[in-house]
């Protein structure tokens, strides 16, 4: 099974990690809620402690070459702070709910050992988020990082273990795959764990769902934001650029296309330029396409790079591109023949003009039918009817209204979504869940059912209206 005869058998390597994890988890599942919450707090402090966070943010960029260290620092802090806020006071041990009228009692139980699959784009924040959620459910976690994110993962877990030592928690509750992290090791971990929590490439997500182990995996991002006629275009442009440039667009929740209604199109473009955007001409667009999408596929060379660096790689010499924040390209089509309509993981924004909201809806739907179906859509508007149409008709799990999308969709202090770096996309995105991944996905629930007074409906109660309309 091993890809290299000089490497240990992945089955044995993983079995050793899992055996240690099970021993630690067996002890941990006897912890009280208070003790569990102390462990959760320790894991959160391991990444939020300023000196630790700085090391992790700098290391992530140095070793992966992706993103911006200050933004990673902010992401590590903000996402973990928000998660700890969400978990504070949440019940995950013993009885968590009682429904006397139904005779039901719900008891939280662990899932066991969680295989945590994480991407190189967020090698600190994503594993930390999943570790904390897994620990909240009294589980053990074994991290399978991307090879580029291994050094950050190792350092993160070193920090976690240091905090665990202060409270006497078992270090083996949190472990990671050893170097070199191979596909064989990762796939074997998926097979031997009790639950797989996967974020990253769609190849990894498909492998998680095909592993034979219960899995929660996320769909592909390719966020569209609509700017309608009622929008505050200055506010919309500022938020779109803020989101599109954060951590050089490593997030799957960064806007990839802006669909702008015709009557505000020119004003919106002017505001995007004022915020640091540069619109390419047709020749420049073709040059950029050759670098970003050689042979029609997204290249890694431009992933999570700054806009000036991407312009440099494409040989674009216009002076404005040397200091711009976002590169913009006008687009009209969707699909493989129009690669800018897909996910770019870079501060490059496709711009579409729509006659009216009906056409904006149609363009957005076409983009998602190509890529990103199920994930999220953004809209800048004062028209709640347009918001509700997206929620009722577009196949997405989140509609983000008048917000910086990549900051809002994974939970924010000014919206009610759970803080997460992993967004379920429902059956539309080939996922088993449609909400932000959170601690409840790391719990089993046992239900005690007691006898209650019978409630038996009559045939007339159930079929009366139908009989009246259609006959018996």
C-alpha positions in Angstrom: 0.0 0.0 0.0 2.9 2.4 0.7 3.9 4.5 -2.3 7.5 4.3 -1.4 9.1 1.1 -0.1 11.5 3.2 2.0 8.6 4.6 3.9 6.8 2.9 6.8 3.5 1.2 6.0 0.8 3.9 6.4 -1.5 1.4 8.1 0.9 0.9 10.9 1.8 4.6 11.2 -1.8 5.6 11.4 -2.8 2.7 13.7 -0.2 3.9 16.2 -1.6 7.4 16.2 -5.2 6.2 16.5 -4.3 3.8 19.3 -2.8 6.7 21.3 -5.7 9.0 20.4 -8.3 6.4 21.6 -6.5 6.0 24.9 -6.5 9.7 25.5 -10.1 10.1 24.4 -11.2 7.3 26.7 -9.9 9.3 29.6 -11.2 12.6 28.2 -14.8 11.4 27.7 -15.1 11.1 31.5 -14.4 14.9 31.9 -17.1 17.2 33.3 -18.4 20.1 31.2 -16.3 22.4 33.3 -13.1 20.4 32.6 -14.0 20.1 28.9 -14.4 23.9 28.6 -11.1 24.4 30.3 -9.4 22.2 27.6 -11.3 24.1 24.9 -10.0 27.4 26.4 -6.5 26.0 26.5 -6.6 25.1 22.9 -8.0 28.5 21.9 -5.3 30.3 23.9 -2.6 28.2 22.2 -3.3 30.0 18.9 -4.6 33.4 20.2 -1.6 34.0 22.5 0.0 36.9 20.7 3.6 35.5 20.5 2.2 32.1 19.3 -0.1 33.7 16.8 2.8 35.8 15.3 5.0 32.7 14.9 2.2 30.7 13.2 1.2 33.6 10.8 4.8 34.2 9.8 5.5 30.5 9.4 2.4 29.9 7.3 3.4 32.5 4.7 7.1 31.7 4.8 6.6 28.0 4.1 3.5 28.0 1.9 4.2 31.3 0.0 0.4 32.0 0.2 -1.4 35.0 1.7 -0.4 37.8 3.9 1.1 37.3 7.4 -0.7 40.2 9.1 -4.1 39.0 7.7 -3.3 35.5 8.9 -2.6 36.8 12.3 -5.9 38.7 12.3 -7.7 35.6 11.0 -6.2 33.3 13.6 -7.3 35.8 16.3 -10.7 36.8 15.1 -11.9 33.3 14.1 -10.8 31.7 17.3 -12.2 34.5 19.4 -15.5 34.2 17.7 -15.5 30.4 18.0 -14.8 30.6 21.8 -17.6 33.1 22.1 -20.0 30.7 20.3 -18.9 27.8 22.6 -19.1 29.6 25.9 -21.9 28.1 27.9 -22.9 25.6 25.1 -23.7 22.2 26.6 -21.7 19.2 25.2 -21.5 16.9 28.2 -24.4 14.8 29.7 -28.0 16.0 29.3 -28.1 18.9 26.8 -31.9 19.1 26.2 -35.2 17.9 27.8 -38.6 17.9 26.2 -41.1 16.8 28.9 -44.1 17.1 26.6 -42.5 14.6 24.2 -41.0 12.4 26.9 -37.5 12.9 25.4 -34.1 13.6 27.0 -31.1 14.3 24.8 -27.6 13.3 25.9 -24.4 14.5 24.2 -21.9 11.7 23.4 -18.5 11.9 21.7 -17.9 10.7 18.1 -14.4 9.4 19.0 -11.3 10.0 16.9 -11.7 12.8 14.3 -9.5 12.9 11.1 -9.0 16.6 10.4 -8.1 17.3 6.8 -6.9 20.9 6.3 -5.6 23.1 3.4 -2.4 25.0 2.9 -4.3 28.3 2.5 -5.3 28.4 6.2 -2.7 26.1 8.0 -3.3 27.7 11.4 -6.9 28.9 11.6 -8.6 25.9 10.0 -7.0 23.2 12.1 -7.4 25.3 15.3 -11.1 25.7 14.6 -11.6 22.0 14.0 -9.5 21.0 17.0 -11.5 23.2 19.3 -14.8 22.0 18.0 -13.7 18.4 18.3 -12.5 18.9 21.8 -15.8 20.6 22.8 -17.4 17.2 22.0 -14.9 15.2 24.1 -13.2 13.8 21.0 -9.5 13.3 20.0 -8.3 14.9 16.8 -5.5 13.8 14.4 -4.6 16.5 11.8 -3.7 15.7 8.2 -2.2 19.0 7.0 -1.3 19.9 3.5 2.4 19.3 3.0 2.9 23.1 2.6 1.1 23.6 5.9 2.9 20.9 7.9 5.4 23.2 9.7 2.6 25.5 10.8 0.5 22.5 12.0 3.4 21.0 13.9 4.1 24.3 15.7 0.4 24.8 16.4 0.1 21.4 18.1 3.3 22.1 20.0 1.6 25.2 21.4 -1.6 23.2 22.2 0.4 20.6 24.1 2.2 23.3 26.1 -1.2 24.6 27.2 -2.5 21.1 27.9 0.5 20.5 30.2 -0.7 23.4 32.4 -4.0 21.7 33.1 -3.0 18.0 33.0 -4.9 17.2 29.8 -3.7 14.3 27.7 -1.4 15.5 24.9 -2.5 12.7 22.6 -5.9 14.3 22.3 -4.4 16.3 19.5 -1.8 14.8 17.1 -0.7 15.2 13.5 0.5 13.0 10.7 4.3 12.7 10.5 6.5 14.0 7.7 6.3 13.4 4.8 2.5 13.8 4.7 1.4 11.6 1.8 -1.9 10.8 0.2 -1.6 7.3 1.4 -1.2 8.4 5.0 -4.1 10.9 4.7 -6.4 8.3 3.1 -5.4 5.7 5.7 -6.2 8.2 8.5 -9.7 8.7 7.0 -10.3 5.0 7.0 -9.2 4.4 10.6 -10.9 7.4 12.2 -14.4 7.6 13.5 -15.3 10.8 11.7 -13.6 12.8 8.9 -13.9 16.6 8.9 -12.5 17.8 5.6 -11.7 21.2 4.2 -9.5 21.8 1.1 -9.4 20.6 -2.4 -12.4 18.8 -3.9 -10.2 15.8 -4.4 -9.7 15.5 -0.7 -13.4 16.1 -0.1 -14.4 13.3 -2.5 -11.8 11.0 -0.8 -13.4 11.8 2.6 -16.9 10.9 1.4 -15.5 7.8 -0.3 -13.4 6.6 2.7 -16.1 4.5 4.2 -16.0 6.6 7.4 -18.7 9.1 8.2 -17.6 12.5 6.9 -18.5 16.2 6.9 -16.8 17.9 3.9 -17.3 21.2 2.2 -18.1 22.3 -1.3 -16.1 24.4 -3.8 -16.3 28.2 -3.5 -16.8 30.6 -6.3 -18.7 33.4 -4.7 -20.7 35.9 -6.8 -21.8 39.3 -5.4 -24.7 41.2 -6.9 -24.8 45.0 -6.7 -28.4 46.1 -7.5 -29.8 49.5 -8.3 -30.6 50.4 -4.7 -27.1 49.7 -3.4 -24.8 52.2 -1.6 -22.1 51.7 -4.2 -19.4 53.4 -2.2 -20.0 51.1 0.7 -20.4 48.1 -1.5 -17.0 48.7 -3.3 -15.2 49.2 0.0 -16.5 46.0 1.4 -15.9 44.0 -1.8 -12.3 45.2 -2.0 -11.7 44.6 1.7 -13.0 41.0 1.3 -11.2 40.3 -2.0 -7.8 41.5 -0.8 -7.9 39.9 2.7 -5.1 37.4 3.0 -4.7 37.7 -0.8 -8.0 36.0 -1.4 -7.1 32.6 0.2 -10.6 32.2 1.4 -13.1 30.2 -0.6 -15.6 32.9 0.5 -13.9 35.7 -1.3 -15.9 37.3 -4.1 -14.8 35.9 -7.5 -17.4 37.8 -9.7 -19.4 41.0 -9.3 -22.6 41.2 -11.2 -23.6 44.8 -11.4 -26.9 46.2 -12.6 -26.5 48.5 -15.6 -27.9 51.7 -14.0 -25.2 51.7 -11.3 -22.5 50.0 -13.4 -20.4 53.0 -14.2 -20.7 54.4 -10.7 -19.7 51.1 -9.1 -16.7 50.7 -11.4 -15.6 54.2 -10.5 -15.9 53.3 -6.8 -14.0 50.0 -7.3 -11.2 52.0 -9.0 -11.2 54.5 -6.1 -10.7 51.5 -3.7 -7.6 50.3 -5.6 -9.1 48.3 -8.5 -7.6 48.4 -12.0 -9.7 47.2 -15.0 -7.8 45.4 -17.7 -8.3 46.0 -21.4 -8.9 43.1 -23.7 -5.2 42.5 -24.5 -4.2 42.6 -20.9 -7.0 40.2 -20.0 -5.7 37.7 -22.5 -2.2 38.0 -21.1 -3.5 37.4 -17.6 -5.6 34.4 -18.7 -2.5 32.8 -20.2 -0.7 32.9 -16.8 -3.7 32.2 -14.6 -5.3 29.5 -16.7 -2.7 27.7 -18.8 -4.5 24.9 -20.7 -7.7 26.2 -19.3 -6.9 25.1 -15.7 -6.2 27.4 -12.7 -2.4 27.5 -12.1 -0.9 27.6 -8.6 1.6 30.4 -9.5 -1.0 33.1 -8.9 -2.8 31.5 -5.9 -3.0 33.9 -2.9 -0.5 36.3 -4.4 -0.9 40.1 -4.3 -2.4 41.9 -7.3 0.9 43.6 -8.2 2.7 40.2 -8.1 0.1 38.7 -10.4 0.4 41.5 -12.8 4.2 41.0 -12.8 3.9 37.3 -13.5 1.6 38.1 -16.4 4.0 40.7 -17.8 1.5 43.5 -17.4 3.5 46.7 -17.3 0.9 49.4 -16.8 2.0 51.7 -13.9 -1.3 51.5 -12.1 -0.9 47.7 -11.7 2.3 48.0 -9.7 0.3 49.4 -6.7 -3.2 48.2 -7.3 -5.2 46.1 -4.7 -7.5 44.2 -7.1 -7.3 43.3 -10.8 -10.6 43.5 -12.6 -11.6 41.9 -15.9 -14.9 42.4 -17.7 -16.7 39.1 -18.5 -19.9 38.2 -20.2 -19.9 34.4 -20.5 -19.6 31.5 -18.1 -18.0 28.0 -18.2 -14.8 26.5 -19.4 -14.5 28.8 -22.3 -14.6 31.8 -19.9 -12.2 30.7 -17.1 -12.5 34.0 -15.2 -16.1 32.9 -14.4 -14.6 30.3 -12.0 -12.8 30.4 -8.7 -9.5 32.2 -8.7 -8.1 32.2 -5.2 -6.4 35.5 -6.0 -7.3 39.2 -5.9 -8.7 39.0 -9.4 -12.4 40.0 -9.9 -14.6 39.2 -12.9 -17.1 42.0 -13.6 -20.5 41.4 -15.3 -23.1 43.9 -16.4 -26.7 43.0 -16.1 -29.7 44.8 -17.6 -31.9 44.2 -14.5 -32.2 42.0 -11.5 -33.7 39.1 -13.6 -30.6 39.0 -15.7 -28.3 39.4 -12.7 -30.0 36.4 -11.2 -29.6 34.4 -14.4 -25.9 35.3 -14.7 -25.3 34.3 -11.1 -27.1 31.0 -11.6 -25.1 30.2 -14.7 -21.8 30.9 -12.8 -22.8 28.5 -10.1 -23.9 25.9 -12.5 -20.3 26.0 -13.7 -18.7 26.2 -10.3 -19.6 27.0 -6.7 -23.2 25.7 -6.6 -24.5 25.5 -3.0 -21.9 27.7 -1.3 -22.9 31.4 -0.8 -23.9 34.5 -2.6 -23.5 38.1 -1.7 -25.7 41.1 -2.4 -25.5 44.8 -1.9 -29.0 46.2 -1.8 -31.7 48.1 0.0 -34.4 45.9 -1.6 -35.4 43.0 0.7 -37.4 41.5 -2.2 -34.2 40.8 -4.1 -32.6 39.3 -1.0 -35.6 36.9 -0.5 -35.6 35.9 -4.1 -32.0 34.7 -3.7 -32.9 32.8 -0.6 -36.0 31.2 -2.1 -34.7 30.4 -5.6 -30.9 30.4 -5.9 -29.2 27.1 -4.9 -27.0 28.4 -2.2 -26.8 27.8 1.6 -26.0 31.4 2.6 -27.1 34.8 1.3 -24.8 37.5 2.7 -26.4 41.0 2.7 -24.4 44.2 2.6 -21.3 42.7 4.1 -17.7 41.9 3.2 -18.3 38.4 2.1 -15.2 36.4 3.2 -15.4 38.0 6.6 -19.1 37.5 7.1 -19.9 34.1 5.6 -17.8 32.2 8.2 -19.4 34.0 11.1 -18.9 37.6 12.3 -19.5 39.6 15.4 -22.3 41.5 13.6 -24.2 38.5 12.2 -25.6 35.3 13.6 -23.7 32.7 11.6 -21.5 30.3 13.6 -17.8 31.2 13.4 -16.2 28.6 11.1 -13.7 28.2 8.3 -15.6 25.3 6.8 -18.9 26.0 5.0 -21.3 23.1 4.1 -22.9 23.5 0.7 -25.8 21.0 1.0 -26.6 18.5 -1.7 -26.2 21.3 -4.3 -22.4 21.2 -3.5 -22.4 17.4 -3.0 -22.1 17.8 0.8 -23.9 16.1 3.6 -24.8 19.3 5.5 -25.7 22.9 4.6 -24.6 25.0 7.6 -21.3 26.3 8.9 -19.3 23.4 10.4 -19.6 23.7 14.2 -19.3 21.7 17.4 -22.6 20.0 16.9 -21.1 18.1 13.9 -18.7 16.5 16.3 -21.3 15.0 18.6 -23.4 11.9 18.8 -26.7 12.3 20.5 -28.4 9.6 22.6 -32.2 10.1 23.1 -34.1 8.7 26.0 -37.8 8.2 25.2 -40.4 7.7 27.9 -44.1 7.0 27.6 -46.4 10.0 27.1 -50.2 10.2 26.6 -51.2 8.9 23.2 -52.1 11.3 20.5 -53.8 9.5 17.6 -55.4 11.5 14.8 -58.6 10.5 13.2 -58.9 9.8 9.5 -61.0 12.9 9.2 -58.2 15.1 10.8 -55.7 13.9 8.2 -57.8 13.4 5.0 -60.8 15.7 5.5 -59.6 18.6 3.4 -58.3 16.2 0.7 -61.6 14.3 0.6 -63.5 17.6 0.3 -61.4 18.7 -2.6 -60.8 15.4 -4.5 -63.3 12.9 -3.0 -62.6 9.6 -1.4 
